């Protein structure tokens, strides 16, 4: 597990990921005492699939995320369900790593609709569902379309989830580059085969031989985010149709989503 030790060092040095036990700045809000279990049971299929022990861990991590990250509405209100869905998107992505969180992500902005590159919800080119800040004032901020966030959890038969997609981009970014190659999560000997698998899969999409969302053809980073949505939303179907991708994503996320105890949790 040498690569996991190296990965942890990388994450501690940069990016938006941090260890729970290394918290050093004040919490964004006081720790919540709200009972989110009814909302999780009703709206988050991933949570429902967990063992009772892992459900308790998931709940604690939702509270932990919401204690350091503000969820703010832009042209819309924010309620407990909104908070639970944002936090669940983050927790699902990192659930295989018990000591990690997106601790440096200070704010998630929920927009009332799709938006454009200028974060406008009216006018032209409003085709963005989510975006992660790349620098300046937005480097610790994520923006999400509230309707898209909800749709990702409401439609449990789909392979799409906007919240998970954007948190995978953050995870990808932690080594300094959003490039679809999470170097800290893959054994070095597996990195080149992973990129080769990405390119072969993109060729299959181009040739209409794949059920993966064509948006994955945009680049390696988008492929990683899109296929990760598929992995967490429909692991059964991904394993059936793309067994090699499924196996590699189990390695990357240290999770076995088809089991009731899905996490091969790493320190």
Secondary structure as GFF3:
##gff-version 3
##sequence-region A 1 267
A	DSSP	alpha_helix	2	13	.	.	.	ID=ss1
A	DSSP	beta_strand	18	19	.	.	.	ID=ss2
A	DSSP	three_ten_helix	20	22	.	.	.	ID=ss3
A	DSSP	alpha_helix	37	43	.	.	.	ID=ss4
A	DSSP	alpha_helix	45	48	.	.	.	ID=ss5
A	DSSP	alpha_helix	52	68	.	.	.	ID=ss6
A	DSSP	beta_strand	70	74	.	.	.	ID=ss7
A	DSSP	alpha_helix	80	94	.	.	.	ID=ss8
A	DSSP	beta_strand	100	101	.	.	.	ID=ss9
A	DSSP	beta_strand	107	111	.	.	.	ID=ss10
A	DSSP	beta_strand	130	132	.	.	.	ID=ss11
A	DSSP	three_ten_helix	136	138	.	.	.	ID=ss12
A	DSSP	beta_strand	141	145	.	.	.	ID=ss13
A	DSSP	alpha_helix	146	154	.	.	.	ID=ss14
A	DSSP	alpha_helix	162	173	.	.	.	ID=ss15
A	DSSP	alpha_helix	188	206	.	.	.	ID=ss16
A	DSSP	three_ten_helix	214	217	.	.	.	ID=ss17
A	DSSP	alpha_helix	220	233	.	.	.	ID=ss18
A	DSSP	alpha_helix	235	241	.	.	.	ID=ss19
A	DSSP	alpha_helix	243	253	.	.	.	ID=ss20
###
